[in-house]
Amino acid sequence: MNDPASGPTRDTGTVTAQTLDGQAVADRILADLEQRVTALAEQGVTPGLGTILVGDDGPSARYVSMKHEDCQSVGIASFHRHLPASSSQAEVEAVVDEFNAEAGIHAYIQQHPYPDGLDYEAAVLRMDPAKDADGLHPVNLGKLVMGTQGPRPCTPVGIVELLAAHGIDLKGKHVVLVGRGLTIGRPLANLLTLKEPGLNAALTVVHTGVADLGHHTRQADVLVAAAGSPRLITTDMVRPGAVVVAAGVSFEGRKVVSDVAEDVVEVASWLSPRIGGVGPMTRAILLRNCVEAAERSVDG
């Protein structure tokens, strides 16, 4: 059987991409977490996930709501604080201190973005790194760079595990990553090049400011679009038979719009869908980070 990331399997004709089904993989992760939560309950511990939401950003509010629905599905306790957009930096950081001190919260997130005038980075620095469910505290990002154990960023890990679950081994493959943001691009770049099973890729990082972006993307065995730029990746920018991961999204009103144009399905060998692709994986890894934090609290 051909390696799905090895390149095109035919010289001409239309490729109909197979689906990188993130929801199916996430469901398996959640089923495993449900068993681990039950095991913790037998030891008198209920994992707790906290969320801090500041302001009234609609997509952020919907995303937080989905996270808490996921918690309920596997038996994780939910803690949530919604602060008004008019909150001061001191008021936000007081909630961070509260979550740091609350023994029932094993891990938590601060939902990005924060309203203008608030310093999101300062609030993240105030977190207890051991409770960082997003894996974005500088201590945990440093551990990622060093290849040591610690909470790792949810979307990058979710992307790697989504590919692995579909038999796509990144070892030695040329991955082109479009995007360099803090939540996906930068940590994913570090993750992909670690000398670990399923990783150890050859990596090119580009962004929307690069001239002739398609010149770079057409060289990819695996193309990850994480720029948050709607329909950025078009069919002419994808080498036939490449694996394409649509990680970046933006919004047109209430509609979620992918970084990858819909007709790329005709060129790629594998493609993650706009809905049910990377998103469910991100949420599943978030919950796993929480459960692992609870397990560490038991192990001492």
N, C-alpha and C positions, 0 to 999 in steps of 0.2 A: 504493500500500500504506500502511495506517495505521501511524503511529509507535507502537511497542508501549508507549511510556511516556507517551502523550498522554492516556490515560484510557480509560474503558469504550467498547467498540465496539458495545454494544447496551444497550437500556434495561432489559430484563428477561431472566430466564433464567439458567441456570448457566454460568459460564465454567469451562472445563477448562484449567488453566494448562499452558503449554508449559514444558519443563524447561530451566533454565539449567545446561547440562551441563559442570560444571567439570572432570570427568575428561578429556573430549574435548579441551577447550582446553589443559589441562595437558599432555596427551600431545603436542600440537603444540609447546608451549614446550620440552618435554624433547627432542623430535627436533631442534629448532634448537640446543639446548645441546650435544647430542651432536656436531654438526658443529663447533661452536665449540671444544669440548674437543679434538677431533681436530686442528684448526688450531693450537691452543696446543701440543699434543704435538709437532707438527712443528717448533716453536720451542724444544723442550726443557723445556716447562712443563706440569706436571700440576696443575690446580686442586685445592686441598685445603679441605675443609669440616670444622670442628671442632665438637664438641658437649660441653658440660659439664652433667652431670646430678648433682644432689645429693639424696640420699635415695631413697626407694623408692615414690614416687608412681606408681601403675600406669599411668594415662593418659599421664603424661609419658614413662615408659619406652617405652610402645608408640609414641608419636609420634616419639621419637628414633630408634627402630628403623626406622620407616618412612622417615625422612629418609636414613638410611644405605643402605637398599635403593634409594632413588631415586638416590643418588650412584653406587652400583654400576652402575645401569642406563645411565648416561651417561658413565661413566669418570672421575668425580670421586673423588679419594682421601679416605678418611674417617679422622678422628682423634676419639677419644672418651675421656673421663675420667668415670668414675662414682665419686663420693665418697660415703661413708656419711653418714647424717643427723646423726651425732655430730660431723662435721667442724667445725672452728673457722672463724671468718671469715678468719683468717690462712691457713689451709690452702686455702680456696677461692680466695682472692686470689693465692696462690702459683701455682695452676693457670692463672688468668687471665694472670699475668705470663709463664708458660711459653708459653701460646698466642700472646701478643703477640710473643714473641721467635722463635717457630718459623717459619722461612722457608717451610716447606712448607704451612703453614696460611694460606690467603689470606683466609678469613672464618670466623667461628665464632659460636655462640650460647651463651647460658646459659639452659637450659630453666627456665622459670617454672612453678610456684612453687618457691621454696626453703623448706626446713623452718623452722619457728618458731625465732627466735633468731639467724638469719642475715640480714644486710642485703643484699638483692638489689640495691637501687638503688646502694649503694656499690660492689658488684662490677661492675655495669654501667658506672659512671663510670670504673672502672679500665681498661676495655677501650680498645684502640687504635680510634678511631672508623673508621679506614679498613678495619678487619677486622670491623666490625659487620654481620653477615649479616642480622640482624633489623631494622636501620634504626631502633633505639630508643635509641641513645646520644643524649644531649642535643645534641651537635654536629650529628648527622644530623637530629634533629627540628627543630633551628633552621634547617637548610638547607631542610627541607620547608616550613616556615612562610614562608621567604623566596622559595620557588620556584626555588631553585638546585639544581644537580646534586649528588647524593650517594646513598648507599644509602637506599632508602625502605622503610617498614614493609611486611612481606610480605602480610599479610591485606588491608589497605586497597588496595594495588596490585592484588592478586589479584581483589578485588571489582570494581574499575573495569574491569580487563581482561576479566573474565568477562562483564560487561554489554556492553562494546564488541564482543566476539566474537559476540554475539547481536544486533547491530545496534541496541543501545540507547544512544543519544547523550544524555548528561546535560546538555548545554548548555541553560540556561534552564529545566530541569525542576525541580520542587519535590521535593527529596529530604528525607524525614524519617528521621532517624537516631536509633534508640533505643539508648542506651548511650554512655558517656563514659570508658571504660576506656583505659588507656595503650596496650594492644596493638592495639586496633581503633578505638574511638570517637573519641578525641582526634585521632590522626593522620589518620583517614579524614575527619573534619570539615575539617581543613586541606587535605587533598588535593582534596576535592570542589569547593572554592571557588577553586582555582587557575585562572588564565586560560590554560588549556592545552587542546589538542584533546581532545574527549570529556569535558571537565570543565566548569567554569564554571557550576555548578548553583546554584539557590536552595536554601538549606539551613535546616532546623529541627532542632535537637538537643534531644531530651528523654530522660527516664530514668524508672526505676520509681518515683521519688519524686514525679513530676508528677501532679497531680490530673487526673482524666478523661483518661487517656493516649489513649484511643480518639479523642477529639475532634481530637487532633493527627495521629494516624496515618491517620485517614480522609481527610485532605487531601493525602496523598502521591501523586505520580505514581510515585515509586520509594520503597519502604519498606525500610530496612535494619534488621534486628533483631540487635543485638549486645550484649545485656544479660546473657547467661548466666543467664537465668531460664526454666526449662522451660515450654513451651507458653504463653508470655506473650501472643503475638499470636494472637488468635482471629478467626474469620471476620467478626464484627461490627465489628472494628477496621480492616478493610481495605476501601478503596474498590473496587468492582467494576472489574476491568480494570487495577488497579495492578500494577506489577512488585514482587515481594517477594524480598528476599535474606535467607536465614536464615544469619547469620554467627555468632551466639552459640550455644554448646552447653553442656550440663552432663551429669552422669552420674547414672544411677540404677542402682547396682551397676556392671556392666560395659557397660550399654546407654547409647549416646550419645543424648541427648534434645535436640531442637532448641528454639530460642526460639519457633518458629512451629508452631502446631497443624497437624496433618496435613490437616484438612479445608479449610484456606486454599486448597488446590489448586482448590477449587470456585469461588473468587472471583477469584483473581489471574489476570492474563494470562500472566505468567511467574513461576516459582518455582524457587529453587535447592533441590535435594533435601537431605535430612538427611545422606546418604552420597553422595559423589561430586559435591558442589556446591562450597562454598568451600574445604574442606579440601585437595583436590588442588592448587588454585590457590595456596594459601599455601605449600605445599611446593615447587612449581615456581618461584615467585618467589624463595624462599630460595636454591635452587640457582643461579638466574640471578644473584642478588646475588654469590654466590661466584665464578661464572665471570667476571663483570664485574670483580671485584677482581683476579682473576688476569690478566685482559687489561690492567688498569691497571698491573700490575707489569711487564708486558712493554713497554708504551708509555712507561714511566718517568714 
